[in-house]
């Protein structure tokens, strides 16, 4: 049997005037997505990862693409996909996390499709539907656009909102969060994300001010790597602190477990290296009784579906799966948003279909079995 392995690129764009703008990223005009397609002649598996997230992981998009091309050439695709999934964590020279994610997700899609199961089912969930409630993020924008976007999300049934803060003046952050509370009362859950922009003393003062608004959590108030500051926040913060950029390796998860539930974790496949390592991290946190979020970057439907299946398999306290909502030119279909939730088609694998004709082919390889 011959396995055809191909790599594809596409730039994706949002409609409705949505502009991605956070304290760490600045304004993002489009998503640069890499797709890995595995075709054994009977079954096709698809993986996806976003390349232009250097503000999160430090990798330039062109370097992620080059690393993906190199990895696809290096992997021994003649091996059984289950062996490849198991071996990824053991490779002596592991690929960067985004590339591991790309390969891992495509392999999971392929093996689950071969067995006629959803990825969530293959991971062990008995839930019949691949669906999960999700938050929505309010990016930095004018005050008027901010409130209009919040109203639009709530009208669609999304009552879990995360506000991107620390972009402009803190007084404006407080003004916006206060406006949400006045408009929606306690019927909407509100959280905030500072993207690591505050120093320790500054963070404590601002967390005290934010405590007036009954936030569910404040995400990444201090820079990643400043564990001394996080130690302090774990003891003194009046609000739950969730870490995102700080969670990039198994050792980070172990460290968070040591806080005894005072610090929460935001798990993303693209940081940890795919479905398998994220499942392991989620199980570790659950065993330690630490609340966690399964989330994602803004990205296309295949990457969103991968995170969604992990969420269905792990039942997290929080979910951030809005990434594909509103995309105009996504080559992947099968993911939909309604009534405060995201859903994947109930079909084997990730439940998505990939239209390769709408993407740029950057590599096409055949491997004999």
C-alpha positions in Angstrom: 0.0 0.0 0.0 1.3 3.5 -0.8 0.7 6.4 1.5 0.4 9.8 -0.3 1.6 12.6 2.0 1.1 16.2 0.9 1.5 19.6 2.5 -0.6 22.6 1.7 -0.8 26.3 2.6 -3.7 28.8 2.8 -4.2 32.3 4.2 -7.6 32.6 5.9 -9.7 35.7 6.6 -12.5 36.6 8.9 -15.7 38.4 7.8 -17.9 40.9 9.7 -15.1 43.4 10.3 -13.5 41.2 13.0 -9.9 42.3 13.6 -7.6 40.1 15.8 -5.7 42.4 18.1 -4.2 41.5 21.5 -1.5 43.0 23.7 1.0 40.4 22.5 0.1 40.0 18.9 -0.8 43.5 17.6 -3.2 43.5 14.7 -3.3 40.3 12.6 -4.6 40.6 9.0 -4.9 36.9 8.3 -4.2 33.3 9.5 -1.4 31.4 7.8 -2.4 27.7 8.0 -0.4 24.6 7.1 -2.3 21.4 6.2 -0.9 17.8 6.2 -2.9 15.3 4.2 -2.4 11.6 4.6 -4.0 9.4 1.9 -3.7 5.6 2.0 -6.0 5.1 -1.0 -9.0 4.3 1.1 -8.8 6.7 4.0 -7.7 10.3 4.3 -6.4 12.0 7.4 -6.0 15.7 7.8 -4.0 17.9 10.2 -3.8 21.6 10.5 -1.6 24.1 12.4 -1.3 27.9 12.3 2.1 29.2 11.3 1.9 32.9 12.1 1.9 32.8 15.9 5.4 34.0 16.6 4.1 36.2 19.4 3.2 33.0 21.2 6.0 30.7 20.4 8.8 32.8 18.9 8.8 31.0 15.6 8.5 33.0 12.3 5.9 31.6 10.0 8.4 30.8 7.2 10.5 28.8 9.7 7.4 26.8 10.8 6.7 26.0 7.1 10.3 25.0 6.5 10.3 22.8 9.6 7.0 21.1 8.4 8.5 20.4 5.0 11.7 19.0 6.6 9.7 16.8 9.1 7.4 15.4 6.4 10.5 14.3 4.5 12.1 12.8 7.6 9.2 10.8 9.1 9.2 7.1 8.1 5.6 7.1 6.8 5.9 3.3 6.2 5.5 2.7 9.9 2.0 2.1 11.4 0.3 5.4 12.4 -0.3 4.1 15.9 3.5 3.5 16.2 4.2 7.0 14.9 1.8 8.6 17.5 3.5 6.7 20.3 7.0 7.4 19.1 6.6 11.2 18.7 7.4 11.9 22.3 10.5 9.7 22.1 12.2 11.2 19.0 15.8 12.1 19.9 15.5 15.4 18.0 11.8 16.4 18.4 10.3 18.8 15.9 9.0 22.1 17.1 5.6 22.0 18.8 3.6 23.4 15.9 5.0 20.8 13.5 4.5 18.0 16.1 0.9 19.2 16.4 0.4 19.1 12.6 1.7 15.5 12.3 0.0 14.3 15.5 -3.5 15.6 14.5 -3.3 14.1 11.0 -2.3 10.7 12.4 -5.2 10.8 14.9 -7.6 11.7 12.2 -6.3 8.8 10.0 -6.4 6.1 12.7 -9.9 7.1 14.0 -11.3 7.2 10.5 -9.8 3.7 9.8 -11.7 2.4 12.9 -14.9 4.2 12.0 -14.8 6.3 15.2 -14.7 10.0 16.0 -11.4 11.1 17.4 -13.2 11.9 20.7 -14.6 8.4 20.6 -11.2 6.9 19.8 -9.8 8.9 22.8 -12.4 7.2 25.0 -15.5 9.4 25.4 -18.9 7.9 25.2 -20.6 11.2 24.3 -22.5 10.7 21.0 -22.2 14.3 19.9 -19.0 16.2 19.2 -20.1 19.5 20.6 -19.0 21.8 23.4 -20.0 25.2 24.9 -17.3 27.8 24.1 -16.3 31.3 25.1 -15.9 34.1 22.6 -13.1 36.7 22.8 -13.5 40.4 22.5 -10.4 41.7 20.9 -9.1 45.3 21.2 -11.2 47.7 19.1 -13.0 50.9 19.5 -15.3 51.0 22.5 -18.4 51.1 20.3 -17.2 48.1 18.2 -16.4 46.3 21.4 -19.9 46.6 22.8 -21.5 45.8 19.4 -19.4 42.6 19.2 -20.4 41.6 22.7 -24.0 42.2 21.9 -23.7 40.1 18.8 -22.1 37.2 20.6 -24.7 37.2 23.4 -27.5 37.4 20.8 -26.1 34.1 19.3 -26.2 32.4 22.7 -22.6 32.9 23.8 -22.6 33.9 27.4 -19.0 33.3 28.2 -16.9 36.3 27.1 -13.1 36.9 27.4 -11.9 40.5 27.2 -8.4 41.2 25.8 -6.9 43.8 28.0 -3.5 45.5 28.6 -3.4 46.9 25.1 -4.2 50.4 26.0 -4.9 52.3 29.2 -6.0 50.2 32.2 -8.8 52.7 32.9 -10.3 51.8 29.5 -10.0 48.1 30.4 -12.0 48.7 33.5 -14.5 50.9 31.6 -15.2 48.1 29.1 -15.6 45.3 31.6 -17.9 47.5 33.7 -20.0 48.2 30.6 -20.4 44.5 30.1 -21.5 44.0 33.6 -24.0 46.9 33.4 -25.4 45.6 30.1 -25.6 41.8 30.8 -25.5 41.6 34.6 -24.6 38.2 36.0 -26.1 36.4 33.1 -22.8 36.5 31.3 -19.5 35.0 32.5 -16.6 37.5 32.0 -12.9 36.8 32.0 -9.9 38.9 31.0 -6.6 38.1 29.3 -3.5 40.4 29.8 -1.2 38.3 27.6 1.7 38.6 30.1 2.0 42.4 29.9 2.2 43.2 33.7 5.0 43.1 36.1 4.4 41.5 39.5 3.5 44.5 41.6 1.5 46.0 38.8 -0.4 42.8 38.4 -1.5 42.6 42.0 -2.8 46.1 42.0 -4.7 45.6 38.8 -6.1 42.2 39.9 -7.4 44.0 43.0 -9.2 46.5 40.8 -10.6 43.8 38.5 -12.0 41.9 41.5 -14.9 44.3 41.7 -16.3 42.7 38.5 -16.6 39.1 39.6 -14.4 37.8 36.8 -14.1 34.0 36.3 -10.3 34.3 35.9 -7.6 36.6 34.7 -5.3 34.9 32.1 -1.5 35.3 32.1 -1.2 38.5 34.1 2.6 38.3 34.2 5.2 37.2 31.6 5.8 33.5 31.0 8.8 32.2 32.9 8.3 34.5 35.9 7.4 31.7 38.2 8.4 33.7 41.3 5.7 36.2 40.4 3.2 33.4 39.8 4.1 32.0 43.3 3.1 35.4 44.7 -0.1 35.6 42.7 -1.1 32.1 43.8 -1.0 33.3 47.4 -2.3 36.8 47.0 -4.6 37.3 44.0 -8.2 38.0 44.8 -9.2 36.4 41.4 -8.4 33.0 39.9 -5.2 33.2 37.8 -5.0 31.1 34.6 -1.8 30.5 32.8 -1.6 30.2 29.0 1.8 31.3 27.6 3.4 29.8 30.6 2.1 26.3 29.7 4.4 25.0 27.0 5.9 21.7 28.3 5.1 18.8 30.7 7.2 20.4 33.4 5.0 23.5 33.3 1.9 21.3 33.9 3.6 19.6 36.8 4.5 23.0 38.3 0.9 24.2 38.1 -0.3 21.0 39.8 1.8 22.0 42.7 -0.3 25.1 43.4 -3.2 22.9 44.6 -5.8 24.5 42.3 -4.9 28.1 43.0 -3.6 28.5 39.5 -5.5 27.3 36.5 -4.1 26.0 33.1 -5.0 26.8 29.5 -4.0 23.9 27.4 -3.4 24.4 23.6 -2.4 21.6 21.2 -0.1 24.0 19.3 1.9 24.7 22.4 2.1 21.1 23.7 2.6 19.3 20.4 -0.8 17.8 19.5 -3.6 15.7 20.8 -1.6 13.0 22.6 0.4 15.3 24.8 -2.6 17.6 25.5 -4.6 14.5 26.6 -1.7 13.6 29.0 -1.6 17.1 30.4 -5.4 17.2 30.9 -5.3 13.9 32.7 -2.5 15.0 35.0 -4.4 18.2 35.9 -7.7 16.4 36.4 -5.9 13.9 38.8 -4.5 16.9 40.7 -8.0 18.5 40.7 -6.7 21.6 38.9 -9.4 23.3 36.7 -8.2 23.7 33.1 -9.2 25.1 29.8 -8.9 23.4 26.4 -8.3 26.2 24.0 -6.8 27.1 20.7 -5.4 30.0 18.6 -7.6 31.7 16.1 -7.3 29.0 13.4 -9.2 27.0 10.8 -11.8 24.3 11.1 -9.5 21.3 11.2 -7.4 22.7 14.0 -10.5 23.8 15.8 -12.0 20.3 15.4 -8.9 18.7 16.9 -9.2 20.9 20.0 -13.0 20.2 20.2 -12.5 16.5 20.2 -10.0 16.8 23.0 -12.4 18.9 24.9 -15.2 16.3 24.4 -12.8 13.6 25.7 -11.6 15.6 28.8 -14.6 17.6 30.0 -12.6 20.8 30.9 -13.9 23.4 33.3 -13.5 26.0 30.5 -13.3 25.8 26.7 -12.0 28.3 24.1 -12.9 27.0 20.7 -14.0 30.0 18.7 -11.1 29.9 16.3 -12.9 29.1 13.1 -16.0 31.2 13.8 -16.6 33.6 11.0 -13.9 32.5 8.5 -14.7 33.3 4.9 -12.3 31.2 2.9 -11.6 28.1 5.0 -10.7 25.0 2.9 -12.1 22.8 5.7 -15.8 22.3 6.3 -17.7 20.4 9.0 -17.4 22.7 12.0 -20.3 25.0 12.9 -21.2 27.5 15.6 -24.7 28.1 17.2 -26.4 28.6 20.5 -23.3 29.2 22.5 -21.5 26.1 21.2 -19.2 24.7 18.6 -20.0 21.4 16.8 -18.2 19.1 14.4 -20.1 16.8 12.0 -20.7 13.4 13.5 -18.4 11.5 11.2 -15.3 9.4 11.6 -12.1 11.1 12.6 -12.2 14.9 13.1 -15.5 15.1 11.2 -14.2 17.5 8.7 -13.7 17.6 4.9 -10.6 19.2 3.2 -10.8 20.9 -0.2 -7.2 20.8 -1.3 -8.0 22.5 -4.6 -8.4 25.8 -2.7 -4.9 25.7 -1.1 -1.4 26.0 -2.3 0.4 22.6 -2.6 4.0 22.9 -1.2 4.9 19.2 -1.1 3.6 15.9 -2.4 5.3 12.7 -1.5 4.5 9.0 -1.9 5.7 6.3 0.5 5.5 2.5 -0.1 4.2 0.1 2.6 
